[in-house]
Amino acid sequence: MDPCTIVTNVRSIFSLPDVVLRINDLIDSGEATNTELERIILSDPALTAKLLKFANSAYFGFSGKIETIMKAISIIGHKELRNLVIASSVTTTFKGIPPDLVDMDTFWNHSVTSGVTARLLASSVDSRERFFIAGLLHDVGRLILFSQFPKESAKVLNCMNLGEDAAIQEERKIFGFTHAQLGAELLKQWKLPSNIWKMVEYQFDPMKSEEYQLDTSTLCAAISIANYIQPCTNQPPNLETTLSDRTLKTWSYLGLSAEIVESVITVAKLQVIEVFNAIH
């Protein structure tokens, strides 16, 4: 049993909608025009509505209302557009996940929070749009495991009260790999760029990702911060609780202080609500 074989077997179940694949291929070709992209998007009314809602959210903070897909494409750019299209479609891609293993609203709320936080932490990085997608999709490997191996997944979840690291060790013991590796393989087969799926693959050990250490550390930090963000509450995060060694090393590597983290959380909370409502 290995990630490649599992993903190949479930690819027909967990596939992106045809409109997303067409947009992805067109942008990858390097020959996409705004008119062609607009035509494909407008062929899917639900996607059109989601994209316009997303473009007008606090996530972007544009001044003035964006009322047409053409204007959204012009302002956002092709790479960011690809990411928005994926984000707007991915929540409907994963259906039939056992509800006794995961509450999907909670799952996507955490995923969106991770994505928004990763993008905020990457504010000084070029093409930071990919950090949102990496954060949003960092846990999709778990959904594949929940779907295909519910009994084994229940054993892993029983270790969660001992901490994330204990659950990861249990995954390695049972499956021989982690949900991060499985999720990365899915994104790879979805033809997402390596600078996205590599972040997902090495999220538990950023320093092993030689080419993408900074990117992967940013994602790792974002996930740890997202764990503090409680939706619909105004309670200040308790950053004095025990942090894993991995988290401490990552924060140190990125130069994150408790003050910086708290300010990121404040901004993220505002964006998360709108983004979650836009794509859900």
Summary of the structure (lengths in Angstrom):
residues: 280
radius of gyration: 18.3
end to end distance: 32.7
largest distance: 52.7
contacts: 890
relative contact order: 0.13
helix: 69%
strand: 0%
